[in-house]
Amino acid sequence: MRRIPRIARSIDLFDTPRRSSSASTLCRACQHRTAPPITVAAFSSASRRQIGDPEKAKPYTEKLRNKIWGTEVAPGQEDPYTRGSPWREPKWKNNASEQEQEPEDESEPMDVQPHSPTYHRPYVPAETSEGLQWVGGDKWLLKQKEKERPRFENAFLPGKENKAKTPDEITAAMRRALIEIFTARINGTDVDNRPKDWTRGFDIKPANNEHGVEITRKEVEHQTVKHQDTTWWGVSLVDPAVKFAFVSRVTQLTGLRIPDPVIGAATTVRGFINRIKPSEKPKKLAAVLQKESKLPDLINVTIKQKKVSNEAKWQQMGRWKVIKEELKKRNLFKI
């Protein structure tokens, strides 16, 4: 489509101001060229109304704010980022206003102390560790562990060194706990009650000669006795009081923590023994074959504890000497 050329500022000629009679001799094109530039767009009624009425020249947001607040000057019109904003009032003015409100009593003079320079003691390097906090080491780590360890663990459970490790020790502890519980029950004592402190029933009288009595205890090694009779393994532990006392006593004697699923599933002593005792390590095949088979009696069979390497086979056959000499000739063998 062909484009129609537009005459430059053809409509603006109607908006040009009228010239005096002295300029009437000029043509319309020359008058337009010599006229001053027009700042208002031609045929713009809105711009002419804004220039004539300042109320209409306000932006729409300001009109809406005034309408909401119902006043001519609504709050919040100030720009908080300008230098003259009331929100940027310096703090020293507030402090000055507070000082003006408080009356000063000029009758009492202020005590002014003379300025004295601070005295710094000379630095003396330390030659010993006296007075310093000690961090690190075995003793320090032991103290930290004692602080972090709960109190009930020290009183309720024995240490790791006192834990039962073998099945015989665990079985003996269970037998002992069972005997104690049923002995107390036969005597009419409740198994849930704690043992009383009988030392409080005695009167302690101090000696006249102020000499204490040294009491020595002989350390008797505890020997675990293997019981061949296992009929007591079938004792029922269905009673919750008996089971709770049994679990508590076994935990104290063995140092092992019995999980809740084991406590709920076991109804007899046998159930606890089968679930708590540590499983024995599986024996190696070589040890089983040497004890239970007839293979060691054969002449052409040799049982070894470890896998035989090729070098060991060659040494046994005498081939390794020949290989070693050939490697030395070629400078490939290093002793």
SELOMAR-799187 format. One line per 4 residues: number of its first residue (from 0); their letters; for each residue z, y, x of N, C-alpha, C. Coordinates in steps of 0.02 Angstrom, whole numbers. Each point is the difference from the previous one (the first is absolute). Example, Ala and Ser with C-alpha at 12.3 -4.5 7.8 and 13.67 -1.06 7.14 Angstrom:
REM residues 2
0> AS> 390:-284:660:0:59:-45:0:60:45; -36:53:-18:3:59:42:37:55:-39
This chain:
REM residues 335
0> MRRI> 0:-60:43:0:60:-43:0:62:44; -40:48:-21:-4:62:39:60:44:-12; 25:28:52:61:41:-3:-19:72:-13; 36:32:-48:-14:70:-17:41:45:45
4> PRIA> -29:45:36:39:45:44:39:50:-40; 61:16:24:45:46:-34:0:67:36; -2:53:-38:1:67:29:72:16:19; 10:22:62:67:13:25:33:56:-39
8> RSID> 61:-15:-28:43:48:-33:-38:39:-55; -39:-37:-39:-38:33:-54:46:20:-58; 51:-41:-15:44:15:-56:50:53:19; 19:4:64:49:49:21:-25:72:-5
12> LFDT> -64:7:-13:-26:69:-6:28:35:-61; 18:-40:-51:27:31:-60:72:25:10; 33:-26:51:70:19:11:7:54:52; -53:26:24:4:52:52:22:65:-31
16> PRRS> 42:38:34:23:64:-29:-57:50:-4; 9:46:-48:-52:50:-11:1:52:57; -60:18:19:-7:49:54:-6:71:-28; 12:45:42:-8:72:-21:-75:17:-6
20> SSAS> -11:59:-23:-69:21:-11:-38:9:65; 38:7:56:-34:9:64:-33:-64:23; 29:-58:-22:-29:-64:21:-48:-28:-52; -17:38:-51:-44:-26:-52:-72:-7:25
24> TLCR> -16:34:56:-68:-5:25:-13:-67:33; 56:-38:18:-9:-66:31:-16:-53:-52; -36:-48:22:-16:-55:-45:61:-45:-9; -5:-46:-47:56:-44:-16:17:-47:58
28> ACQH> -49:-24:37:12:-46:56:36:36:56; -20:64:14:33:37:54:71:18:-19; 11:18:-64:68:14:-22:46:-61:7; -26:-59:-12:40:-61:6:18:-15:72
32> RTAP> -47:14:46:13:-13:71:52:49:29; -3:62:-22:46:50:27:67:1:-35; 8:-38:-54:63:0:-37:53:-39:39; 66:17:-7:54:-37:34:6:-70:-29
36> PITV> 28:-48:40:7:-69:-25:49:-4:-58; -14:-44:-46:40:-10:-61:47:-59:12; 64:10:-9:49:-53:12:10:-46:-59; -16:25:-61:10:-40:-59:-66:-34:-18
40> AAFS> 3:-61:-17:-61:-36:-18:-29:27:-64; -67:-4:-5:-34:27:-58:13:-42:-61; 6:35:-58:11:-33:-64:62:-44:1; 54:18:36:63:-38:2:51:38:-41
44> SASR> 10:-20:-61:47:34:-45:72:-14:20; 14:-61:28:69:-17:18:24:42:57; -43:11:50:21:39:58:13:72:-20; -39:27:-47:11:69:-21:66:7:-39
48> RQIG> 18:-53:-39:62:3:-37:60:-5:47; -6:-40:54:55:-6:48:12:65:36; -52:36:15:9:64:34:31:51:-46; -19:-2:-63:27:49:-47:70:-16:-22
52> DPEK> 19:-65:-11:66:-20:-26:36:-41:54; 54:26:31:36:-39:51:37:-60:-28; 18:1:-64:35:-57:-30:-45:-61:-4; -64:13:-14:-47:-55:-3:-22:-23:69
56> AKPY> 12:41:51:-18:-19:68:48:-50:30; 58:-15:-32:48:-48:26:-29:-70:-3; 18:-44:46:-24:-69:-3:32:-37:-59; -31:-55:-17:23:-38:-59:69:-31:11
60> TEKL> 15:-21:61:65:-30:14:57:50:-8; -13:63:20:51:51:-8:11:17:-74; -53:1:-39:7:12:-71:40:-56:-34; -14:-61:20:35:-57:-29:74:1:19
64> RNKI> 16:19:62:70:4:22:38:54:-39; -32:58:-11:32:53:-38:11:-20:-73; -46:-39:-27:7:-22:-69:57:-50:-7; 8:-43:50:55:-50:-3:67:33:5
68> WGTE> 7:47:48:64:33:10:13:56:-50; -52:26:-33:8:52:-49:14:69:30; -18:9:62:10:65:34:-65:20:34; -3:65:17:-59:24:35:-1:-22:73
72> VAPG> 58:-5:31:5:-22:69:40:-65:1; -34:-56:3:33:-65:-1:24:-18:70; 57:-35:5:23:-20:67:-45:-53:30; 1:-4:65:-39:-50:35:-68:24:22
76> QEDP> -14:65:-7:-65:26:21:-2:15:74; 58:6:31:0:17:71:-22:-60:41; -37:13:51:-22:-52:45:56:-13:51; 29:-60:1:56:-12:46:-20:-1:74
80> YTRG> -65:-1:13:-22:-4:70:-17:68:30; 3:53:-41:-13:66:27:62:27:35; -10:50:42:55:26:40:50:39:-43; -24:33:-53:45:39:-43:28:-39:-59
84> SPWR> -5:-66:-1:24:-39:-56:77:1:-2; 30:3:-60:74:-2:-4:29:-67:22; -42:-52:0:25:-65:22:9:-4:75; -29:48:36:6:1:73:50:52:23
88> EPKW> 51:12:-39:51:49:19:40:-28:59; 6:37:52:36:-27:59:73:-10:-15; 30:-46:39:70:-18:-11:48:55:23; -23:39:49:47:51:27:14:53:-53
92> KNNA> -45:10:-49:14:47:-54:55:-25:-46; -2:-66:-14:53:-29:-42:67:5:34; 1:-14:65:64:5:37:25:72:1; -47:47:7:21:70:2:28:22:-67
96> SEQE> -29:-25:-55:26:19:-66:69:-29:-12; 12:-61:26:67:-29:-8:51:38:41; -20:23:60:47:38:40:16:68:-31; -49:29:-35:12:64:-32:49:-7:-58
100> QEPE> -1:-57:-33:45:-9:-57:72:-8:23; 11:-32:57:68:-11:24:25:62:35; 55:30:-23:26:60:35:32:-19:66; -11:39:48:28:-11:67:66:37:7
104> DESE> 48:-35:27:66:30:12:1:27:71; -7:66:6:-3:31:66:69:10:31; 53:-13:-39:67:11:27:18:-52:52; -26:-64:-9:17:-53:46:-54:-5:53
108> PMDV> 16:14:62:-50:-6:52:-15:-73:16; -61:-13:20:-21:-68:17:19:-17:72; 22:-62:9:18:-22:67:-63:-20:37; -14:32:53:-59:-13:41:24:-27:66
112> QPHS> -22:-62:15:19:-31:62:-52:15:53; 21:12:60:-49:13:53:-40:-62:16; -61:10:18:-45:-56:15:18:-28:69; 8:-66:1:17:-33:63:-51:-56:12
116> PTYH> -28:-4:57:-49:-54:13:34:-68:0; -36:-50:-27:27:-68:-4:1:-30:70; 51:-40:11:10:-33:65:-21:-72:-6; -47:-21:39:-25:-69:1:29:-36:60
120> RPYV> 30:-58:-16:28:-39:55:-56:-32:40; 8:-4:64:-54:-30:41:-7:-74:-16; -60:-24:4:-15:-70:-15:23:-44:57; 38:-52:-16:25:-47:50:-26:-69:-20
124> PAET> -42:-31:40:-26:-67:-17:56:-52:0; -3:-46:-48:50:-53:-5:-12:-53:52; 55:-24:28:-3:-52:51:22:-68:-27; 36:-1:-55:22:-62:-32:-18:2:-74
128> SEGL> 8:-57:-33:-16:-5:-71:62:10:-44; 51:31:26:61:10:-38:-12:51:-55; 21:-17:-60:-7:45:-57:-67:-4:-36; -46:-40:24:-65:-7:-31:-1:-60:-47
132> QWVG> -41:3:-51:-6:-55:-48:-43:-55:30; 26:-61:-2:-34:-57:29:-45:-32:-53; -63:-4:15:-49:-29:-46:-38:-55:36; -3:-59:-31:-35:-56:30:47:-49:31
136> GDKW> -25:-60:12:41:-52:30:21:-52:-52; 27:-56:25:20:-54:-44:60:19:-43; 49:34:29:60:19:-38:-18:49:-56; -45:47:17:-19:50:-50:-38:-32:-58
140> LLKQ> -44:-48:16:-37:-35:-52:47:-42:-43; 51:-30:31:47:-41:-38:40:44:-49; 19:60:22:36:45:-45:-44:22:-59; -64:14:15:-45:20:-54:-10:-56:-51
144> KEKE> -4:-62:24:-8:-56:-46:62:-11:-43; 59:11:31:62:-7:-38:5:53:-55; -26:60:14:2:52:-51:-47:-15:-58; -58:-27:16:-50:-14:-52:16:-64:-39
148> RPRF> 40:-44:28:15:-63:-34:47:12:-58; -14:-28:-59:46:9:-56:68:-33:13; 50:24:-33:68:-24:12:10:-71:-28; -31:-14:-57:10:-65:-30:-29:-56:42
152> ENAF> -50:16:41:-30:-52:42:48:-23:54; 39:45:28:48:-19:52:56:-43:-29; 19:14:-62:57:-36:-29:-21:-64:-35; -62:-2:-25:-20:-56:-42:-39:-53:39
156> LPGK> -45:22:42:-43:-47:35:18:-2:74; -2:-58:31:12:-4:72:-60:25:38; 8:7:65:-54:24:41:-55:-52:10; -53:20:34:-55:-46:11:20:-59:44
160> ENKA> 47:13:46:19:-54:45:40:-54:-36; 28:15:-59:40:-49:-37:-39:-35:-55; -64:11:-5:-39:-31:-53:-10:-74:14; 0:-38:-53:-13:-71:5:-75:-11:10
164> KTPD> -17:-40:50:-70:-9:18:-25:-71:-13; 44:-48:3:-21:-70:-8:16:-24:-71; -35:-51:-24:16:-27:-67:70:-29:-5; 25:-28:56:68:-29:-2:53:54:-11
168> EITA> -9:59:32:49:54:-9:-1:26:-72; -59:6:-29:-5:23:-70:31:-50:-48; -12:-65:13:29:-52:-44:75:-1:5; 27:8:61:73:1:9:31:60:-35
172> AMRR> -34:58:3:26:60:-34:1:-9:-75; -52:-32:-27:-1:-12:-73:54:-49:-21; 12:-50:41:53:-48:-16:68:33:1; 10:43:49:64:36:5:10:47:-60
176> ALIE> -53:37:-19:5:45:-57:14:-38:-64; -31:-58:-8:11:-40:-61:72:-26:-3; 27:-21:56:69:-25:1:49:56:-16; -12:60:28:45:56:-13:-1:20:-74
180> IFTA> -59:1:-30:-6:22:-70:35:-49:-47; -13:-65:8:30:-48:-46:74:-11:14; 22:11:62:72:-3:14:36:57:-36; -29:59:3:30:56:-36:-1:-10:-75
184> RING> -51:-34:-25:-5:-11:-72:51:-52:-22; 12:-51:42:50:-51:-18:70:30:-1; 13:47:46:65:32:3:10:53:-54; -50:11:-41:7:49:-54:-16:71:20
188> TDVD> -33:10:56:-17:67:24:-71:16:-21; -10:61:-23:-67:21:-21:-43:9:62; -60:-28:-2:-43:3:59:-28:69:11; 1:43:-52:-27:67:8:48:49:33
192> NRPK> 66:-16:-2:49:46:29:-2:-2:75; 13:57:30:3:4:73:67:-27:24; 3:-26:61:64:-23:26:47:59:12; 63:-10:-16:48:54:7:20:9:73
196> DWTR> 23:59:15:24:16:67:74:-18:3; 16:-60:26:69:-24:-1:43:35:52; -30:37:46:41:34:51:40:57:-30; -19:25:-58:37:55:-31:66:-24:-31
200> GFDI> 8:-64:-8:61:-25:-30:57:-9:49; -12:11:63:52:-9:51:25:68:23; 65:1:17:30:60:28:-4:-2:75; -27:52:29:-8:4:73:60:37:27
204> KPAN> 37:-33:45:59:31:31:-15:13:73; 10:61:24:-12:14:71:52:-34:44; -21:-21:59:46:-32:48:45:51:33; 62:-22:16:48:46:31:-16:14:73
208> NEHG> -27:-51:34:-13:8:72:-67:34:14; -37:20:-53:-63:36:7:-52:-40:39; 5:-65:-3:-49:-43:33:-40:-36:-54; -66:6:3:-41:-33:-49:-11:-73:16
212> VEIT> -18:-37:-49:-13:-71:8:-75:-9:5; -21:-29:54:-72:-11:11:-20:-66:-33; -46:5:-44:-24:-58:-37:-69:-18:28; -7:-61:22:-63:-24:28:-29:-52:-47
216> RKEV> -64:3:-8:-35:-48:-42:-46:-41:44; 3:-64:-9:-43:-45:38:-68:-4:-35; -50:11:38:-67:-4:-27:-22:-73:-4; -13:-22:-59:-20:-69:-12:-74:1:-17
220> EHQT> -38:-37:36:-71:-4:-12:-13:-38:-65; -41:30:-41:-16:-31:-63:-55:-52:11; 16:-61:-17:-48:-54:9:-27:-20:-68; -65:3:-6:-32:-19:-63:-5:-75:-4
224> VKHQ> 28:-27:-52:0:-72:-10:-55:-18:-49; -40:-47:19:-54:-23:-43:29:-50:-51; -9:16:-63:24:-43:-54:-58:-43:-24; 10:-65:7:-52:-46:-22:-1:-6:-76
228> DTTW> 57:10:-32:4:-7:-73:-28:63:-32; -50:-8:-42:-32:57:-34:10:-2:-75; 51:-37:-23:11:-3:-72:25:67:-28; 33:39:42:26:65:-23:-56:51:-10
232> WGVS> -60:-16:22:-56:45:-10:-18:7:-75; 20:-48:-40:-16:1:-71:51:37:-43; 49:35:31:50:36:-39:-35:56:-39; 17:6:-64:-33:49:-43:28:70:13
236> LVDP> -44:48:-1:18:71:7:-27:40:-59; 3:-30:-59:-26:34:-59:46:56:-22; 66:-8:12:48:51:-19:-14:64:40; -12:57:-33:-17:62:37:56:22:47
240> AVKF> 64:-9:-19:55:21:43:2:-42:64; -10:-66:-7:0:-44:58:-60:15:45; -58:12:-31:-60:14:40:8:66:39; 27:50:-34:9:65:34:49:-6:58
244> AFVS> 55:-35:-10:48:-9:54:-30:-42:57; -40:-50:-18:-31:-42:51:-50:40:42; -41:40:-33:-50:41:37:35:51:44; 52:32:-25:35:51:39:32:-31:62
248> RVTQ> 31:-57:-8:34:-32:57:-50:-27:51; -54:-29:-23:-51:-25:46:-32:58:39; -10:56:-33:-29:58:34:47:25:54; 66:-1:-13:48:23:51:3:-48:58
252> LTGL> -5:-65:-13:7:-50:54:-63:-6:42; -57:3:-31:-63:-10:36:-33:64:23; 14:56:-34:-34:63:17:-71:4:-26; -19:-46:-44:-67:-1:-28:2:31:-70
256> RIPD> -51:38:-15:-6:31:-66:-42:-45:-44; 30:-22:-54:-34:-45:-46:-37:42:-52; -65:-8:-6:-38:41:-48:16:-19:-72; -13:46:-45:14:-11:-72:-40:-58:-30
260> PVIG> -65:-9:16:-35:-57:-29:31:-67:18; 27:-6:60:33:-63:20:64:-9:-39; 38:54:-10:63:-5:-38:-14:-20:-72; -52:27:-30:-15:-16:-69:-29:-69:-9
264> AATT> -37:-25:49:-33:-65:-7:46:-59:16; 46:10:47:43:-55:22:56:-11:-50; 9:-63:-20:55:-19:-46:49:-47:32; -16:-26:58:45:-44:38:2:23:72
268> VRGF> 45:-32:38:5:16:71:-63:-22:36; -30:-55:-22:-62:-24:31:-55:52:-5; -4:36:-56:-51:52:-7:9:56:49; 63:19:15:11:51:50:-16:-25:70
272> INRI> 18:-62:15:-12:-27:67:-74:-5:14; -39:-24:-48:-72:-9:11:-37:67:6; 28:53:-30:-35:64:0:24:46:56; 61:-10:25:28:46:49:-8:-25:71
276> KPSE> 7:-64:11:0:-25:68:-67:14:34; 1:21:62:-63:16:35:-42:-63:11; -63:7:-8:-45:-56:11:-8:-14:74; 1:-63:17:-7:-20:70:-71:13:24
280> KPKK> -5:18:63:-65:12:29:-40:-66:4; -63:3:-18:-40:-62:3:-7:-25:72; 5:-64:7:-5:-30:66:-73:-1:22; -9:1:65:-68:-3:28:-26:-71:-5
284> LAAV> -66:-4:-3:-32:-65:-8:13:-45:60; 4:29:60:11:-41:59:69:-33:-2; 51:38:-22:67:-28:-4:5:-55:-52; -36:8:-56:1:-51:-52:-35:-64:24
288> LQKE> -56:8:35:-37:-58:23:38:-38:54; 36:36:43:38:-34:52:58:-41:-27; 29:21:-57:59:-34:-27:-19:-53:-52; -48:15:-42:-12:-42:-58:-63:-42:4
292> SKLP> -40:6:52:-63:-38:3:1:-47:61; -49:-44:1:-8:-47:55:-51:23:51; -25:61:-7:-51:25:45:25:8:72; 61:21:13:21:7:70:1:-66:38
296> DLIN> 4:-57:-36:1:-65:34:-69:-21:25; -52:31:-25:-67:-18:21:-15:27:69; -41:-37:38:-15:19:69:-48:59:3; -49:1:-43:-53:50:3:15:62:-44
300> VTIK> 62:9:-22:18:57:-43:56:39:34; -9:65:4:51:45:27:12:57:-49; 61:12:-17:19:52:-48:25:60:39; -30:58:-12:19:62:33:29:49:-52
304> QKKV> 45:43:25:31:50:-44:-48:58:-13; -45:15:46:-47:55:-7:-71:-25:7; -47:43:-19:-70:-18:6:-20:-3:73; -36:-53:18:-21:-11:70:-63:40:12
308> SNEA> 0:43:50:-58:40:17:-48:-39:44; -60:27:8:-51:-33:42:22:-2:73; 34:52:22:24:2:69:51:-56:13; 43:-12:-49:49:-54:8:-34:-68:1
312> KWQQ> -51:-8:-41:-38:-63:1:-34:-11:67; -29:54:27:-35:-6:64:49:-15:56; 58:29:-3:50:-14:52:23:-73:-4; 7:-26:-60:20:-70:-7:-54:-48:23
316> MGRW> -63:17:-10:-55:-42:20:-19:10:73; 22:53:34:-19:13:68:-63:42:7; -28:22:-55:-61:40:2:14:72:20; 60:24:-10:15:70:13:-4:17:75
320> KVIK> 14:-48:44:-4:13:72:-73:13:21; -46:-38:-27:-71:9:17:-24:68:-25; 18:17:-61:-21:65:-28:30:57:39; 61:-8:22:35:53:38:-34:12:67
324> EELK> -20:-53:34:-34:8:65:-68:33:-8; -37:-17:-52:-65:32:-10:8:74:-17; 51:18:-36:12:71:-15:19:39:62; 37:-31:45:19:34:62:-60:12:44
328> KRNL> -47:-46:3:-60:10:41:-41:59:-25; -1:11:-64:-40:54:-29:41:64:-10; 61:1:27:44:59:-5:13:20:-73; 7:-50:-43:14:12:-70:71:-19:-19
332> FKI> 35:-32:44:69:-22:-15:48:45:38; 46:29:-35:51:43:31:69:-29:-14; 37:-11:53:68:-28:-7:48:56:-21
